Amino acid sequence: MKRALKFAIPIMLIVAGLAWWYLNKEFQDIPGTHRMYITIGAALLSGVLSWFLFPEGPQDPER
């Protein structure tokens, strides 16, 4: 659970903020609910990827 608090959640928040900002800046013709869905999808995808890509802690090379 520490891994989620340390890496995944901040990455999700950063990706969501950047996605929302970029979609509102460049793509006003897309309805707001669709921009929200795209932002939520991007945040969830980045959270899942960071959850699996960042290790839990130092690995013991003898194991």
PDB file of N, CA, C, O and CB in Angstrom:
ATOM      1  N   MET A   1       0.815  -1.194   0.000  1.00  0.00           N
ATOM      2  CA  MET A   1       0.000   0.000   0.000  1.00  0.00           C
ATOM      3  C   MET A   1       0.860   1.260   0.000  1.00  0.00           C
ATOM      4  O   MET A   1       0.449   2.290  -0.535  1.00  0.00           O
ATOM      5  CB  MET A   1      -0.928  -0.003   1.197  1.00  0.00           C
ATOM      6  N   LYS A   2       2.051   1.189   0.596  1.00  0.00           N
ATOM      7  CA  LYS A   2       2.942   2.347   0.586  1.00  0.00           C
ATOM      8  C   LYS A   2       3.288   2.760  -0.827  1.00  0.00           C
ATOM      9  O   LYS A   2       3.429   3.944  -1.131  1.00  0.00           O
ATOM     10  CB  LYS A   2       4.213   2.050   1.365  1.00  0.00           C
ATOM     11  N   ARG A   3       3.424   1.759  -1.691  1.00  0.00           N
ATOM     12  CA  ARG A   3       3.788   2.026  -3.072  1.00  0.00           C
ATOM     13  C   ARG A   3       2.718   2.895  -3.735  1.00  0.00           C
ATOM     14  O   ARG A   3       3.046   3.785  -4.519  1.00  0.00           O
ATOM     15  CB  ARG A   3       3.979   0.707  -3.850  1.00  0.00           C
ATOM     16  N   ALA A   4       1.467   2.650  -3.434  1.00  0.00           N
ATOM     17  CA  ALA A   4       0.382   3.435  -4.027  1.00  0.00           C
ATOM     18  C   ALA A   4       0.448   4.884  -3.568  1.00  0.00           C
ATOM     19  O   ALA A   4       0.249   5.807  -4.359  1.00  0.00           O
ATOM     20  CB  ALA A   4      -0.981   2.829  -3.666  1.00  0.00           C
ATOM     21  N   LEU A   5       0.723   5.073  -2.311  1.00  0.00           N
ATOM     22  CA  LEU A   5       0.778   6.437  -1.792  1.00  0.00           C
ATOM     23  C   LEU A   5       2.009   7.178  -2.270  1.00  0.00           C
ATOM     24  O   LEU A   5       1.987   8.400  -2.421  1.00  0.00           O
ATOM     25  CB  LEU A   5       0.748   6.423  -0.284  1.00  0.00           C
ATOM     26  N   LYS A   6       3.078   6.447  -2.506  1.00  0.00           N
ATOM     27  CA  LYS A   6       4.338   7.094  -2.849  1.00  0.00           C
ATOM     28  C   LYS A   6       4.461   7.417  -4.330  1.00  0.00           C
ATOM     29  O   LYS A   6       5.003   8.467  -4.676  1.00  0.00           O
ATOM     30  CB  LYS A   6       5.481   6.223  -2.435  1.00  0.00           C
ATOM     31  N   PHE A   7       3.982   6.560  -5.208  1.00  0.00           N
ATOM     32  CA  PHE A   7       4.188   6.752  -6.642  1.00  0.00           C
ATOM     33  C   PHE A   7       2.891   6.868  -7.440  1.00  0.00           C
ATOM     34  O   PHE A   7       2.706   7.838  -8.176  1.00  0.00           O
ATOM     35  CB  PHE A   7       4.998   5.618  -7.184  1.00  0.00           C
ATOM     36  N   ALA A   8       2.010   5.912  -7.307  1.00  0.00           N
ATOM     37  CA  ALA A   8       0.871   5.813  -8.221  1.00  0.00           C
ATOM     38  C   ALA A   8      -0.099   6.982  -8.091  1.00  0.00           C
ATOM     39  O   ALA A   8      -0.505   7.563  -9.098  1.00  0.00           O
ATOM     40  CB  ALA A   8       0.134   4.522  -7.979  1.00  0.00           C
ATOM     41  N   ILE A   9      -0.468   7.328  -6.880  1.00  0.00           N
ATOM     42  CA  ILE A   9      -1.461   8.390  -6.701  1.00  0.00           C
ATOM     43  C   ILE A   9      -0.938   9.748  -7.145  1.00  0.00           C
ATOM     44  O   ILE A   9      -1.662  10.453  -7.848  1.00  0.00           O
ATOM     45  CB  ILE A   9      -1.890   8.462  -5.250  1.00  0.00           C
ATOM     46  N   PRO A  10       0.278  10.163  -6.779  1.00  0.00           N
ATOM     47  CA  PRO A  10       0.762  11.448  -7.308  1.00  0.00           C
ATOM     48  C   PRO A  10       0.883  11.469  -8.829  1.00  0.00           C
ATOM     49  O   PRO A  10       0.596  12.487  -9.459  1.00  0.00           O
ATOM     50  CB  PRO A  10       2.103  11.774  -6.700  1.00  0.00           C
ATOM     51  N   ILE A  11       1.304  10.360  -9.419  1.00  0.00           N
ATOM     52  CA  ILE A  11       1.397  10.303 -10.879  1.00  0.00           C
ATOM     53  C   ILE A  11       0.009  10.418 -11.495  1.00  0.00           C
ATOM     54  O   ILE A  11      -0.167  11.106 -12.500  1.00  0.00           O
ATOM     55  CB  ILE A  11       2.081   8.994 -11.335  1.00  0.00           C
ATOM     56  N   MET A  12      -0.968   9.757 -10.909  1.00  0.00           N
ATOM     57  CA  MET A  12      -2.332   9.857 -11.411  1.00  0.00           C
ATOM     58  C   MET A  12      -2.847  11.291 -11.347  1.00  0.00           C
ATOM     59  O   MET A  12      -3.487  11.764 -12.286  1.00  0.00           O
ATOM     60  CB  MET A  12      -3.253   8.936 -10.620  1.00  0.00           C
ATOM     61  N   LEU A  13      -2.572  11.976 -10.256  1.00  0.00           N
ATOM     62  CA  LEU A  13      -3.040  13.356 -10.111  1.00  0.00           C
ATOM     63  C   LEU A  13      -2.358  14.288 -11.107  1.00  0.00           C
ATOM     64  O   LEU A  13      -3.002  15.169 -11.676  1.00  0.00           O
ATOM     65  CB  LEU A  13      -2.795  13.850  -8.688  1.00  0.00           C
ATOM     66  N   ILE A  14      -1.069  14.098 -11.315  1.00  0.00           N
ATOM     67  CA  ILE A  14      -0.342  14.934 -12.277  1.00  0.00           C
ATOM     68  C   ILE A  14      -0.862  14.695 -13.689  1.00  0.00           C
ATOM     69  O   ILE A  14      -1.094  15.646 -14.435  1.00  0.00           O
ATOM     70  CB  ILE A  14       1.175  14.649 -12.212  1.00  0.00           C
ATOM     71  N   VAL A  15      -1.045  13.437 -14.056  1.00  0.00           N
ATOM     72  CA  VAL A  15      -1.547  13.115 -15.395  1.00  0.00           C
ATOM     73  C   VAL A  15      -2.961  13.656 -15.581  1.00  0.00           C
ATOM     74  O   VAL A  15      -3.284  14.193 -16.641  1.00  0.00           O
ATOM     75  CB  VAL A  15      -1.526  11.590 -15.632  1.00  0.00           C
ATOM     76  N   ALA A  16      -3.801  13.520 -14.564  1.00  0.00           N
ATOM     77  CA  ALA A  16      -5.170  14.031 -14.673  1.00  0.00           C
ATOM     78  C   ALA A  16      -5.175  15.547 -14.840  1.00  0.00           C
ATOM     79  O   ALA A  16      -5.918  16.079 -15.665  1.00  0.00           O
ATOM     80  CB  ALA A  16      -5.991  13.635 -13.437  1.00  0.00           C
ATOM     81  N   GLY A  17      -4.360  16.234 -14.071  1.00  0.00           N
ATOM     82  CA  GLY A  17      -4.295  17.691 -14.190  1.00  0.00           C
ATOM     83  C   GLY A  17      -3.803  18.143 -15.546  1.00  0.00           C
ATOM     84  O   GLY A  17      -4.372  19.056 -16.145  1.00  0.00           O
ATOM     85  N   LEU A  18      -2.752  17.512 -16.036  1.00  0.00           N
ATOM     86  CA  LEU A  18      -2.220  17.880 -17.352  1.00  0.00           C
ATOM     87  C   LEU A  18      -3.193  17.523 -18.477  1.00  0.00           C
ATOM     88  O   LEU A  18      -3.347  18.287 -19.430  1.00  0.00           O
ATOM     89  CB  LEU A  18      -0.878  17.188 -17.589  1.00  0.00           C
ATOM     90  N   ALA A  19      -3.841  16.379 -18.370  1.00  0.00           N
ATOM     91  CA  ALA A  19      -4.802  15.983 -19.403  1.00  0.00           C
ATOM     92  C   ALA A  19      -5.986  16.941 -19.429  1.00  0.00           C
ATOM     93  O   ALA A  19      -6.432  17.351 -20.501  1.00  0.00           O
ATOM     94  CB  ALA A  19      -5.290  14.542 -19.165  1.00  0.00           C
ATOM     95  N   TRP A  20      -6.492  17.296 -18.262  1.00  0.00           N
ATOM     96  CA  TRP A  20      -7.634  18.212 -18.195  1.00  0.00           C
ATOM     97  C   TRP A  20      -7.261  19.581 -18.756  1.00  0.00           C
ATOM     98  O   TRP A  20      -8.024  20.176 -19.516  1.00  0.00           O
ATOM     99  CB  TRP A  20      -8.131  18.351 -16.745  1.00  0.00           C
ATOM    100  N   TRP A  21      -6.094  20.071 -18.380  1.00  0.00           N
ATOM    101  CA  TRP A  21      -5.625  21.370 -18.878  1.00  0.00           C
ATOM    102  C   TRP A  21      -5.472  21.348 -20.395  1.00  0.00           C
ATOM    103  O   TRP A  21      -5.944  22.257 -21.079  1.00  0.00           O
ATOM    104  CB  TRP A  21      -4.288  21.750 -18.220  1.00  0.00           C
ATOM    105  N   TYR A  22      -4.816  20.317 -20.926  1.00  0.00           N
ATOM    106  CA  TYR A  22      -4.565  20.245 -22.366  1.00  0.00           C
ATOM    107  C   TYR A  22      -5.866  20.076 -23.154  1.00  0.00           C
ATOM    108  O   TYR A  22      -6.051  20.710 -24.193  1.00  0.00           O
ATOM    109  CB  TYR A  22      -3.612  19.088 -22.678  1.00  0.00           C
ATOM    110  N   LEU A  23      -6.756  19.230 -22.663  1.00  0.00           N
ATOM    111  CA  LEU A  23      -8.020  19.033 -23.373  1.00  0.00           C
ATOM    112  C   LEU A  23      -8.870  20.298 -23.362  1.00  0.00           C
ATOM    113  O   LEU A  23      -9.530  20.604 -24.356  1.00  0.00           O
ATOM    114  CB  LEU A  23      -8.802  17.877 -22.754  1.00  0.00           C
ATOM    115  N   ASN A  24      -8.866  21.039 -22.257  1.00  0.00           N
ATOM    116  CA  ASN A  24      -9.626  22.281 -22.207  1.00  0.00           C
ATOM    117  C   ASN A  24      -8.989  23.372 -23.055  1.00  0.00           C
ATOM    118  O   ASN A  24      -9.688  24.248 -23.565  1.00  0.00           O
ATOM    119  CB  ASN A  24      -9.757  22.755 -20.777  1.00  0.00           C
ATOM    120  N   LYS A  25      -7.686  23.328 -23.208  1.00  0.00           N
ATOM    121  CA  LYS A  25      -6.982  24.349 -23.982  1.00  0.00           C
ATOM    122  C   LYS A  25      -7.105  24.108 -25.479  1.00  0.00           C
ATOM    123  O   LYS A  25      -7.377  25.045 -26.230  1.00  0.00           O
ATOM    124  CB  LYS A  25      -5.517  24.390 -23.586  1.00  0.00           C
ATOM    125  N   GLU A  26      -6.915  22.893 -25.919  1.00  0.00           N
ATOM    126  CA  GLU A  26      -6.810  22.593 -27.346  1.00  0.00           C
ATOM    127  C   GLU A  26      -8.065  21.988 -27.978  1.00  0.00           C
ATOM    128  O   GLU A  26      -8.225  22.050 -29.197  1.00  0.00           O
ATOM    129  CB  GLU A  26      -5.677  21.667 -27.560  1.00  0.00           C
ATOM    130  N   PHE A  27      -8.939  21.416 -27.191  1.00  0.00           N
ATOM    131  CA  PHE A  27     -10.067  20.670 -27.756  1.00  0.00           C
ATOM    132  C   PHE A  27     -11.389  21.111 -27.131  1.00  0.00           C
ATOM    133  O   PHE A  27     -12.065  20.311 -26.484  1.00  0.00           O
ATOM    134  CB  PHE A  27      -9.866  19.162 -27.551  1.00  0.00           C
ATOM    135  N   GLN A  28     -11.760  22.372 -27.320  1.00  0.00           N
ATOM    136  CA  GLN A  28     -13.018  22.867 -26.774  1.00  0.00           C
ATOM    137  C   GLN A  28     -14.233  22.300 -27.508  1.00  0.00           C
ATOM    138  O   GLN A  28     -15.339  22.311 -26.967  1.00  0.00           O
ATOM    139  CB  GLN A  28     -13.045  24.379 -26.834  1.00  0.00           C
ATOM    140  N   ASP A  29     -14.043  21.807 -28.726  1.00  0.00           N
ATOM    141  CA  ASP A  29     -15.175  21.282 -29.486  1.00  0.00           C
ATOM    142  C   ASP A  29     -15.648  19.920 -28.977  1.00  0.00           C
ATOM    143  O   ASP A  29     -16.742  19.481 -29.332  1.00  0.00           O
ATOM    144  CB  ASP A  29     -14.804  21.174 -30.946  1.00  0.00           C
ATOM    145  N   ILE A  30     -14.852  19.251 -28.158  1.00  0.00           N
ATOM    146  CA  ILE A  30     -15.255  17.978 -27.552  1.00  0.00           C
ATOM    147  C   ILE A  30     -16.124  18.294 -26.332  1.00  0.00           C
ATOM    148  O   ILE A  30     -15.763  19.158 -25.533  1.00  0.00           O
ATOM    149  CB  ILE A  30     -13.997  17.105 -27.147  1.00  0.00           C
ATOM    150  N   PRO A  31     -17.262  17.612 -26.174  1.00  0.00           N
ATOM    151  CA  PRO A  31     -18.121  17.882 -25.011  1.00  0.00           C
ATOM    152  C   PRO A  31     -17.378  17.672 -23.688  1.00  0.00           C
ATOM    153  O   PRO A  31     -16.460  16.856 -23.596  1.00  0.00           O
ATOM    154  CB  PRO A  31     -19.362  16.982 -25.054  1.00  0.00           C
ATOM    155  N   GLY A  32     -17.790  18.415 -22.685  1.00  0.00           N
ATOM    156  CA  GLY A  32     -17.121  18.381 -21.384  1.00  0.00           C
ATOM    157  C   GLY A  32     -17.129  17.018 -20.723  1.00  0.00           C
ATOM    158  O   GLY A  32     -16.153  16.635 -20.078  1.00  0.00           O
ATOM    159  N   THR A  33     -18.227  16.278 -20.876  1.00  0.00           N
ATOM    160  CA  THR A  33     -18.273  14.950 -20.258  1.00  0.00           C
ATOM    161  C   THR A  33     -17.274  14.004 -20.917  1.00  0.00           C
ATOM    162  O   THR A  33     -16.679  13.159 -20.248  1.00  0.00           O
ATOM    163  CB  THR A  33     -19.690  14.364 -20.348  1.00  0.00           C
ATOM    164  N   HIS A  34     -17.091  14.144 -22.221  1.00  0.00           N
ATOM    165  CA  HIS A  34     -16.119  13.289 -22.911  1.00  0.00           C
ATOM    166  C   HIS A  34     -14.697  13.642 -22.494  1.00  0.00           C
ATOM    167  O   HIS A  34     -13.852  12.760 -22.338  1.00  0.00           O
ATOM    168  CB  HIS A  34     -16.271  13.421 -24.437  1.00  0.00           C
ATOM    169  N   ARG A  35     -14.435  14.930 -22.315  1.00  0.00           N
ATOM    170  CA  ARG A  35     -13.109  15.332 -21.826  1.00  0.00           C
ATOM    171  C   ARG A  35     -12.866  14.778 -20.431  1.00  0.00           C
ATOM    172  O   ARG A  35     -11.750  14.375 -20.106  1.00  0.00           O
ATOM    173  CB  ARG A  35     -12.971  16.869 -21.818  1.00  0.00           C
ATOM    174  N   MET A  36     -13.914  14.758 -19.601  1.00  0.00           N
ATOM    175  CA  MET A  36     -13.779  14.205 -18.259  1.00  0.00           C
ATOM    176  C   MET A  36     -13.489  12.704 -18.326  1.00  0.00           C
ATOM    177  O   MET A  36     -12.639  12.204 -17.589  1.00  0.00           O
ATOM    178  CB  MET A  36     -15.054  14.470 -17.437  1.00  0.00           C
ATOM    179  N   TYR A  37     -14.189  11.988 -19.204  1.00  0.00           N
ATOM    180  CA  TYR A  37     -13.956  10.548 -19.355  1.00  0.00           C
ATOM    181  C   TYR A  37     -12.540  10.261 -19.853  1.00  0.00           C
ATOM    182  O   TYR A  37     -11.893   9.326 -19.383  1.00  0.00           O
ATOM    183  CB  TYR A  37     -14.982   9.942 -20.320  1.00  0.00           C
ATOM    184  N   ILE A  38     -12.065  11.055 -20.792  1.00  0.00           N
ATOM    185  CA  ILE A  38     -10.700  10.887 -21.300  1.00  0.00           C
ATOM    186  C   ILE A  38      -9.694  11.136 -20.184  1.00  0.00           C
ATOM    187  O   ILE A  38      -8.712  10.405 -20.052  1.00  0.00           O
ATOM    188  CB  ILE A  38     -10.434  11.842 -22.488  1.00  0.00           C
ATOM    189  N   THR A  39      -9.941  12.170 -19.381  1.00  0.00           N
ATOM    190  CA  THR A  39      -9.042  12.496 -18.273  1.00  0.00           C
ATOM    191  C   THR A  39      -9.024  11.380 -17.232  1.00  0.00           C
ATOM    192  O   THR A  39      -7.957  10.998 -16.751  1.00  0.00           O
ATOM    193  CB  THR A  39      -9.460  13.818 -17.618  1.00  0.00           C
ATOM    194  N   ILE A  40     -10.185  10.861 -16.887  1.00  0.00           N
ATOM    195  CA  ILE A  40     -10.257   9.765 -15.910  1.00  0.00           C
ATOM    196  C   ILE A  40      -9.558   8.524 -16.450  1.00  0.00           C
ATOM    197  O   ILE A  40      -8.838   7.850 -15.713  1.00  0.00           O
ATOM    198  CB  ILE A  40     -11.728   9.438 -15.562  1.00  0.00           C
ATOM    199  N   GLY A  41      -9.759   8.218 -17.721  1.00  0.00           N
ATOM    200  CA  GLY A  41      -9.093   7.068 -18.330  1.00  0.00           C
ATOM    201  C   GLY A  41      -7.584   7.212 -18.337  1.00  0.00           C
ATOM    202  O   GLY A  41      -6.861   6.254 -18.063  1.00  0.00           O
ATOM    203  N   ALA A  42      -7.105   8.415 -18.652  1.00  0.00           N
ATOM    204  CA  ALA A  42      -5.659   8.649 -18.655  1.00  0.00           C
ATOM    205  C   ALA A  42      -5.086   8.503 -17.250  1.00  0.00           C
ATOM    206  O   ALA A  42      -4.014   7.924 -17.071  1.00  0.00           O
ATOM    207  CB  ALA A  42      -5.340  10.046 -19.215  1.00  0.00           C
ATOM    208  N   ALA A  43      -5.795   9.026 -16.256  1.00  0.00           N
ATOM    209  CA  ALA A  43      -5.316   8.926 -14.877  1.00  0.00           C
ATOM    210  C   ALA A  43      -5.286   7.471 -14.410  1.00  0.00           C
ATOM    211  O   ALA A  43      -4.316   7.036 -13.790  1.00  0.00           O
ATOM    212  CB  ALA A  43      -6.202   9.761 -13.942  1.00  0.00           C
ATOM    213  N   LEU A  44      -6.334   6.732 -14.703  1.00  0.00           N
ATOM    214  CA  LEU A  44      -6.367   5.324 -14.290  1.00  0.00           C
ATOM    215  C   LEU A  44      -5.295   4.500 -14.995  1.00  0.00           C
ATOM    216  O   LEU A  44      -4.634   3.673 -14.367  1.00  0.00           O
ATOM    217  CB  LEU A  44      -7.741   4.725 -14.570  1.00  0.00           C
ATOM    218  N   LEU A  45      -5.123   4.720 -16.281  1.00  0.00           N
ATOM    219  CA  LEU A  45      -4.097   3.986 -17.019  1.00  0.00           C
ATOM    220  C   LEU A  45      -2.707   4.293 -16.479  1.00  0.00           C
ATOM    221  O   LEU A  45      -1.901   3.379 -16.301  1.00  0.00           O
ATOM    222  CB  LEU A  45      -4.166   4.324 -18.509  1.00  0.00           C
ATOM    223  N   SER A  46      -2.415   5.554 -16.216  1.00  0.00           N
ATOM    224  CA  SER A  46      -1.098   5.903 -15.686  1.00  0.00           C
ATOM    225  C   SER A  46      -0.903   5.344 -14.280  1.00  0.00           C
ATOM    226  O   SER A  46       0.205   4.948 -13.920  1.00  0.00           O
ATOM    227  CB  SER A  46      -0.913   7.422 -15.677  1.00  0.00           C
ATOM    228  N   GLY A  47      -1.962   5.310 -13.490  1.00  0.00           N
ATOM    229  CA  GLY A  47      -1.861   4.732 -12.153  1.00  0.00           C
ATOM    230  C   GLY A  47      -1.582   3.244 -12.186  1.00  0.00           C
ATOM    231  O   GLY A  47      -0.757   2.747 -11.419  1.00  0.00           O
ATOM    232  N   VAL A  48      -2.264   2.529 -13.067  1.00  0.00           N
ATOM    233  CA  VAL A  48      -2.041   1.080 -13.182  1.00  0.00           C
ATOM    234  C   VAL A  48      -0.634   0.796 -13.687  1.00  0.00           C
ATOM    235  O   VAL A  48       0.050  -0.083 -13.164  1.00  0.00           O
ATOM    236  CB  VAL A  48      -3.083   0.439 -14.127  1.00  0.00           C
ATOM    237  N   LEU A  49      -0.200   1.537 -14.700  1.00  0.00           N
ATOM    238  CA  LEU A  49       1.156   1.325 -15.219  1.00  0.00           C
ATOM    239  C   LEU A  49       2.212   1.630 -14.163  1.00  0.00           C
ATOM    240  O   LEU A  49       3.168   0.869 -14.013  1.00  0.00           O
ATOM    241  CB  LEU A  49       1.394   2.194 -16.456  1.00  0.00           C
ATOM    242  N   SER A  50       2.057   2.721 -13.433  1.00  0.00           N
ATOM    243  CA  SER A  50       3.053   3.053 -12.414  1.00  0.00           C
ATOM    244  C   SER A  50       3.014   2.056 -11.261  1.00  0.00           C
ATOM    245  O   SER A  50       4.044   1.798 -10.637  1.00  0.00           O
ATOM    246  CB  SER A  50       2.825   4.473 -11.887  1.00  0.00           C
ATOM    247  N   TRP A  51       1.846   1.492 -10.967  1.00  0.00           N
ATOM    248  CA  TRP A  51       1.729   0.496  -9.897  1.00  0.00           C
ATOM    249  C   TRP A  51       2.578  -0.736 -10.216  1.00  0.00           C
ATOM    250  O   TRP A  51       3.230  -1.286  -9.328  1.00  0.00           O
ATOM    251  CB  TRP A  51       0.250   0.089  -9.694  1.00  0.00           C
ATOM    252  N   PHE A  52       2.571  -1.167 -11.470  1.00  0.00           N
ATOM    253  CA  PHE A  52       3.307  -2.364 -11.842  1.00  0.00           C
ATOM    254  C   PHE A  52       4.763  -2.093 -12.211  1.00  0.00           C
ATOM    255  O   PHE A  52       5.601  -2.985 -12.081  1.00  0.00           O
ATOM    256  CB  PHE A  52       2.622  -3.034 -12.986  1.00  0.00           C
ATOM    257  N   LEU A  53       5.080  -0.891 -12.666  1.00  0.00           N
ATOM    258  CA  LEU A  53       6.445  -0.620 -13.115  1.00  0.00           C
ATOM    259  C   LEU A  53       7.387  -0.209 -11.993  1.00  0.00           C
ATOM    260  O   LEU A  53       8.583  -0.494 -12.060  1.00  0.00           O
ATOM    261  CB  LEU A  53       6.425   0.449 -14.155  1.00  0.00           C
ATOM    262  N   PHE A  54       6.873   0.454 -10.966  1.00  0.00           N
ATOM    263  CA  PHE A  54       7.744   0.847  -9.860  1.00  0.00           C
ATOM    264  C   PHE A  54       7.821  -0.289  -8.851  1.00  0.00           C
ATOM    265  O   PHE A  54       6.786  -0.819  -8.444  1.00  0.00           O
ATOM    266  CB  PHE A  54       7.233   2.148  -9.183  1.00  0.00           C
ATOM    267  N   PRO A  55       9.014  -0.671  -8.444  1.00  0.00           N
ATOM    268  CA  PRO A  55       9.156  -1.791  -7.502  1.00  0.00           C
ATOM    269  C   PRO A  55       8.680  -1.411  -6.106  1.00  0.00           C
ATOM    270  O   PRO A  55       8.582  -0.235  -5.755  1.00  0.00           O
ATOM    271  CB  PRO A  55      10.615  -2.254  -7.442  1.00  0.00           C
ATOM    272  N   GLU A  56       8.386  -2.446  -5.321  1.00  0.00           N
ATOM    273  CA  GLU A  56       7.950  -2.220  -3.947  1.00  0.00           C
ATOM    274  C   GLU A  56       9.079  -1.716  -3.067  1.00  0.00           C
ATOM    275  O   GLU A  56       8.854  -0.891  -2.182  1.00  0.00           O
ATOM    276  CB  GLU A  56       7.380  -3.491  -3.366  1.00  0.00           C
ATOM    277  N   GLY A  57      10.255  -2.189  -3.291  1.00  0.00           N
ATOM    278  CA  GLY A  57      11.392  -1.806  -2.476  1.00  0.00           C
ATOM    279  C   GLY A  57      12.641  -2.445  -3.029  1.00  0.00           C
ATOM    280  O   GLY A  57      12.612  -3.032  -4.111  1.00  0.00           O
ATOM    281  N   PRO A  58      13.733  -2.340  -2.306  1.00  0.00           N
ATOM    282  CA  PRO A  58      14.971  -2.962  -2.786  1.00  0.00           C
ATOM    283  C   PRO A  58      14.818  -4.485  -2.861  1.00  0.00           C
ATOM    284  O   PRO A  58      14.306  -5.118  -1.937  1.00  0.00           O
ATOM    285  CB  PRO A  58      16.156  -2.589  -1.864  1.00  0.00           C
ATOM    286  N   GLN A  59      15.262  -5.045  -3.955  1.00  0.00           N
ATOM    287  CA  GLN A  59      15.180  -6.489  -4.148  1.00  0.00           C
ATOM    288  C   GLN A  59      16.471  -7.148  -3.668  1.00  0.00           C
ATOM    289  O   GLN A  59      17.562  -6.620  -3.885  1.00  0.00           O
ATOM    290  CB  GLN A  59      14.913  -6.832  -5.635  1.00  0.00           C
ATOM    291  N   ASP A  60      16.342  -8.295  -3.018  1.00  0.00           N
ATOM    292  CA  ASP A  60      17.488  -9.061  -2.556  1.00  0.00           C
ATOM    293  C   ASP A  60      18.028  -9.872  -3.735  1.00  0.00           C
ATOM    294  O   ASP A  60      17.308 -10.718  -4.264  1.00  0.00           O
ATOM    295  CB  ASP A  60      17.103  -9.989  -1.356  1.00  0.00           C
ATOM    296  N   PRO A  61      19.269  -9.642  -4.161  1.00  0.00           N
ATOM    297  CA  PRO A  61      19.787 -10.348  -5.343  1.00  0.00           C
ATOM    298  C   PRO A  61      19.967 -11.847  -5.127  1.00  0.00           C
ATOM    299  O   PRO A  61      20.089 -12.586  -6.103  1.00  0.00           O
ATOM    300  CB  PRO A  61      21.105  -9.750  -5.754  1.00  0.00           C
ATOM    301  N   GLU A  62      19.989 -12.320  -3.880  1.00  0.00           N
ATOM    302  CA  GLU A  62      20.189 -13.741  -3.614  1.00  0.00           C
ATOM    303  C   GLU A  62      18.900 -14.537  -3.743  1.00  0.00           C
ATOM    304  O   GLU A  62      18.952 -15.767  -3.769  1.00  0.00           O
ATOM    305  CB  GLU A  62      20.769 -13.934  -2.234  1.00  0.00           C
ATOM    306  N   ARG A  63      17.765 -13.895  -3.823  1.00  0.00           N
ATOM    307  CA  ARG A  63      16.488 -14.608  -3.932  1.00  0.00           C
ATOM    308  C   ARG A  63      16.172 -14.964  -5.329  1.00  0.00           C
ATOM    309  O   ARG A  63      15.132 -15.568  -5.592  1.00  0.00           O
ATOM    310  CB  ARG A  63      15.375 -13.801  -3.372  1.00  0.00           C
TER     311      ARG A  63
END
